[in-house]
Amino acid sequence: MAALFQQLFTREQGLGRRPSYSLQKLQALHDRLQSILETDESAEAVEVIRSMTEALLWGEQNDDNDQFFDFFCENCILSDFVQILGRNVPKTVKVQLLQSLSMLIQNIRRPTSLYYLFSNNYVNQLIATQFDWSDEEILSYYISFLKSLALRLNQETVKQLGNGADQRDLVFFFNERSQQFPLFTEAIRFFSHRDQMVRTSVRNMTLRVFRLDDEAMQRFVLRVARPYFQRLSEYLALLWCQLEEARGSSAMEEANDEQQDLLMCPEC
């Protein structure tokens, strides 16, 4: 992901100068995004979204007054991103949006900026968006998006308490009232995916959820994850059968590596 972040500024660095952005440029990009939304154009959407991401990340690193992200919040640009993804847009636009969102989530350092991204249920709407899962490139960027969110999971972001002791006004990932946790339920759909990197990512994400100490969330996870653990045990039993059949052959190393991935999840 760091390499992807560096690629954002390749063009400016190639000209031998540091990239620089202004609120006026961000405003112009926002105006163009509104035009795309109103006219249902998509030809320029990739470039506009990429440039807005550049500007926001530059502002996050260089704007001491938070003006760039304040503009992002005040104009509900994340809502625009959700609206674009909900349309029948080309694959290139979907990939750019997923890539941009992953970059924003991974590189934002101010808690207030991060909390805005996670509020208003926009992120959960993005998680629940249905893509063409047979497209490996889209799936790869979607899983990277989920991973970037999972890395931000902690006691403060999983469920933010409101003013009252029992009032939950700001819900980021787990909504206790509606019993919804898209980051978890959407991720485990890909537990047995044919791609090993996808399977490993899903297991790492679930482990990050399991380690969180929130009683209401744990009750939900235990209820929803029963089929997941059943498939997990069945898959482990299948691997052991494959290991038995592969004894003394070259296939044994591959089956054993898969077993180690399943049992250890070293990235967590």
N, C-alpha and C positions, 0 to 999 in steps of 0.2 A: 504493500500500500504506500510506503514511503516513496518507492520508485514512481508510482502513479502520481503522487503529489508533486514530485519534481518535474514530471512531464508537463504539468500545467503551465510552467513558466519557461519552457524550452525556447519558444519563439523570441521572447524578450531577452533571454540570456544570450541567445545567438546573436543579437544585435549589440551585445557588449554593454548593456545597461540594466540596472535593476528595474523590475516592473513597478509601476506606481499607479495608483488608482485614486479617484476622487468620488465624492458623493454625486457630482454631476454625471459622471460616467455610469455610476450604478443606477441613477435615476433614468438615464437613457436606456440602459439595458432592461430596466423594469418596464418602461413604456413599450419597448419592443416585445417583451414577453406578453404584455396585455394585448397587444395587437395580434399576436399569435393565438392567444386564447379566444379572441373575438372572431377572428376570421378562419379559425381551424387550420391555419397554415402550420407546416411542420418542417419545411425546408431549412429554415434558419434556427429551428429550436435547439439543435445540438450546440451550435456555436454560442447562442445566447446563454444557455444553461451553463456551459463550460466557462464562459467569461464571467458570469455572475458568481460562480464558485470561486474563481480566481480572486475576484474582488473581495468576497467575504473572507476568504482565508488570509488575504493580504491585510485586510482591516483587522482581523483577529490578532495578527502579529504586530501591527504598526499603529493602530488607532487607539490611543490611550483614553479617548472619550467614548468609546463604544458606538460611535456614530453609524458605522457601517452595519453593525448587527441590529442596532435600534431601527434603522431603516428597514432591514429585513423583517423585523418583528411587526413594525407598525403597518407595513403593507401586506402582511400575511402571505409572503412569498412561498412559504412552505405549503400553504393551502393551494397555491397555484400549481406547485409541483404535483400535488395529489390529484388535482383536476386534470392535468396533462396525462398522467399515467392512467387515469380512468377512461381515456379515449382510445380509439383504434389508431394509435400512432405507430410509426415505423419502429423497427427493432433498434435502430441506432439511437433514437430518442430515449427509449426505455433503458438501454445500456448506459447512456450518459447520465440520466437521472440517478440510477442506482449507484454509479461510480461517484457522482458528485455528493450524494447523501452520505456514502461511506466515508469520503474524505472529510466532510464537515464534521461528522460525529467523531472521527478519530483525532482530528486536529484542533478542535475547539477546546480551549483551556479555561475559559471563564465559566464558573458555575451558572451564572444567570443566563448566559447564551445557551448552555447545554440544556438547562431546564426549559427554556422556551422551545427548543427543538422537540422535547419530550412531552410538552403539554398540548392541550386541545385535541388530543387523540389522533393527531395527524400521522404520527409515526406508526401507530397501530393500524390505521387505514392503509398505509403503504405496505406494511407487513402482510396484510390480508389480501392485497391485490393479487389476482390470479394471472399468471403469465403462461407462456408456452413452455411448460417444463421439459418438453422434448428437445428444446433448444439448449445445448450445453453451455453456450456463452452466456445467455440470459440467466440460466440457473447458477452459473459460477458467480456472476455479479450479485445475484440475489442472496446467495449463501454468504458472500463477503459482507453484504449489507447487514445480514443477521448477526454475523460474527462481530462486526463493529459495535452493534448494539449490545450484544452479550458482554463485551468487554467493559461496558459502562454499568453493568448491573451491580448494584450494591444496596444496602439497607435504605439509602436515601432515594434512589432512583426507581426501585422496583415499585414502591407505593408511597406517595408523599401524603402525610397527614394534613388535614385541614385545621381550622381554628379550634374546633372542639375535640375532645379526647377520642370520641367515637366517629367523628365526621371526616370523611375522606373526600375532599373537594378536588384535589389535584391528583389525578391518577395517571401514572406514566406507563407502566407495562402491565401490571396486574390490576384488574378492576374487580374488587371484592364484591361490590354490589351486583354487578351483572355476571359475575363468575366468568370472566374472559381474560385470557393470557395469551394473546396471539404469538408473541415471540417464542413461547414454549410449544404451543399446539401446532403452529405452522412448521417449526423446525423438525419436530419428531416425525412429520410426514415423510421425511427423506432419510429416515434411519437406515433403511435397507437398500438405499440407492446403489446402482451398479458401480458408480464412481467412488473409489476408496477415499479420495479427499473430501467428498461430500459427507460420506458416512462418518469420517473422523471429526469433521467440523461439527456435525450434529451431536455427536457424543460429548465433545468438549463443551458445547453450549449447554447441554442438559446438566452436566456436572456443575457448571457455574450457577445454574438455577437451584440444584439440590443443596448446595452449600449455604444458601441464604437462610437466615434465621427469622422467618416470618410465619407465624402459626397459621393464619388464614390462607396464605399462599401455599404452604406445605400441604394443607388439607386438600386444596384444589389439585395440586400436582400429584399427590398420591392417588386421588380418584381418577384423574385423567390418564395417568401414566401406567395404569395396570396393563393395558394392551401392549404398551411400549416395552415394559419389562418382560412380558410373555414372549414377544418377538425377539427380544434381546437374548433370553435364555435359549429359545429355539435355534437362533442363529449360532450361539456358542456351541450348542450340541452338534449342529451341522459341521462346524469347524473341527470339532474333536473327531467326528467320523471321517472327515477328509484327511486329518492328520494320521489316523489309523490306516487309512487306505494308501496314504502317500509314503508310508515308512520306507526309507531306503531309496526314494526317488527324488528327483529335482523339485517336484511339486511340494514336497514337505516344507521346504524353507518358506515358500510363499504362504502356505496355510498357517505356518507358525507365526510369521510376521503379522498376519491378519488377526490371529488370536491375541498377540501381544498388544496390538493397537486397541483391540476391544477391551482388554483387561486393564491396561495401563493408562491410556489416553495421556501421553507424556506432556502434551502442550498445556494441560490444565494445572 
